């Protein structure tokens, strides 16, 4: 049986980070905590505006810190607690990092209500490439495929 009080404790850290980020004028209202074996491995708030990095969402920043702390790109066995349902970019990063469970507080509808609406990204992903708002144009595949061929047979290849 899971300990709901422990989950609430970790979520409280994420929520506190999100509130602190706003009250101290640091950045957006988002916080994330990564836990492994009942211990906080990493925590971060949104750093987009303070670092001028559009990928510095709380979840991604926490993933980067957790990977550094554990010296691995594989966060299997970790859980993420995030103050808001992850956006498509963060959700992708969470899947790639192999985090086992996501706990979230606010919903994507709550985020949309205050101007953080990711609906258009989900809609764009459903469209054929030629119908998307952002032009996506393939170029030089024949040259680029060489790197994939080299990787396929590389002795340094690590599956991820």
Secondary structure as GFF3:
##gff-version 3
##sequence-region A 1 160
A	DSSP	alpha_helix	4	23	.	.	.	ID=ss1
A	DSSP	beta_strand	31	36	.	.	.	ID=ss2
A	DSSP	beta_strand	39	45	.	.	.	ID=ss3
A	DSSP	alpha_helix	48	51	.	.	.	ID=ss4
A	DSSP	alpha_helix	58	70	.	.	.	ID=ss5
A	DSSP	beta_strand	78	84	.	.	.	ID=ss6
A	DSSP	alpha_helix	88	97	.	.	.	ID=ss7
A	DSSP	beta_strand	101	106	.	.	.	ID=ss8
A	DSSP	alpha_helix	108	113	.	.	.	ID=ss9
A	DSSP	alpha_helix	119	126	.	.	.	ID=ss10
A	DSSP	three_ten_helix	129	131	.	.	.	ID=ss11
A	DSSP	alpha_helix	141	152	.	.	.	ID=ss12
###
